[in-house]
């Protein structure tokens, strides 16, 4: 329980710190946004979670939200048919891939701004800077990139379309962000952009922590901190379970 | 009812896992095989990461095989001496196997080699067992003559040195043969991530000439010790053993194993072998189809470790 409160407090403090240090434009604050929770607690009963992002804008504009998981290294492999069976052949390593990625907006991205504007901020899957190690023909790169994104979508970790930012009246907006049960652990960045006439007029970044909490956190931590004892316990527990079953079920 | 599993890092339905455990436990009690060739692919199918599936399966296998081994021990159906001799080879073999596994993972071919090994090993053993068991079933129907005693070893086995008498199995054989069988199984265990019972059981029957009655118990003893070793090493080096997931599956597994042992008493040796052959061939055929049929997506992704 105390861990829960500690982490929640930490996440909140972090969020406030980022809000406080964000460069403040000279004009009045055009964009305010916050999350219903800065912590996604992965407990033993965790089956996925929704986090609500809400906020308000000043004046006319479009809101685009990007949620990005911690970066990871991903290897993409391609199968070829050799002697009748499918075998992994070519491979590409992408050193910096967001483990989770979601983009949401109030209307289709191509109506909000030009691709060049999105490319700079890595808004939308086509704009993600996914560069493999080594030099390859651009056509091959594109195929592996597309495969990477497709596989991430299948895992439910990349949004297949653009999620909906709902406006309530002219100023208030909200968007619901879903994290599936296989959500990677770590610190996420929630970026909110306000577009006016096709250019970014205001932006805000808020961290969101996805963390294991309670028994599942304790077990995970123990398995990594004291692997020797964890291994012994795993073996002994299994032996005890086998013995108990053999003894108690024999009479049945 | 869903539970989030801390090492597998996803939530799964508990009752589905219990059911899988019962089914696999039943097979292990009945045939003396661990059922890893069924459970590991099933776990991967429902989304458990490959490495976690292999390690966690080893952990749950301890309980199922230990429970089965105890049941066989009580009816004096375990040849301890034979088990120990095979284990010496087994530990050496699994060391080599772990090295091969790491290399294949690095070059991205581990899944192919696992699938191919399964197809070849399951297919060959399944076919051999199917022919042999059907022949002896037909023979026992025609005439009630007792089967010739096991222990007729081929010439190359008889000339080997370091002979030892295994009283419980009632065979006299060079220790090099069970050691070699143990080593071969050890390599396969490490590469395929299974207990190895489905290789060990036929090897004990057809190469060592052990009577079917002690084969199941001795094989279960072997699997118990090998999986203890694997679980411990995986927990230490890769931290991929999910104790919670293992406990849920083993709960189903130990229950299933008891029923399996009871049913194995009611069936004749050759009937058990025929059923096992059928099961092995079914799995081999399924895996072969998977290799030959074009995959839905030719591309796959994984972390840097494979």
Interface residues (C-beta under 8 A of the other chain):
Chain A: X42 X43 X44 X45 X46 X47 X48 X72 X73 X74 X75 X76 X77 X78 X79 X80 X81 X84 X85 X86 X87 X88 X91 X93 X143 X144 X147 X148 X150 X151 X152 X154 X181 X182 X184 X185 X212 X215 X216 X217 X219 X220 X223 X224 X227 X228 X230 X231 X232 X233 X234 X235 X237 X238 X239 X241 X242 X243 X244 X245 X246 X247 X249 X250 X252
Chain B: X2 X3 X4 X5 X6 X7 X9 X10 X11 X47 X59 X60 X62 X63 X64 X65 X66 X67 X68 X70 X71 X74 X108 X109 X111 X112 X116 X224 X228 X231 X232 X233 X234 X235 X236 X237 X239 X241 X243 X244 X246 X247 X250 X251 X254 X255 X257 X258 X291 X292 X294 X295 X297 X298 X299 X300 X301 X302 X303 X304 X306
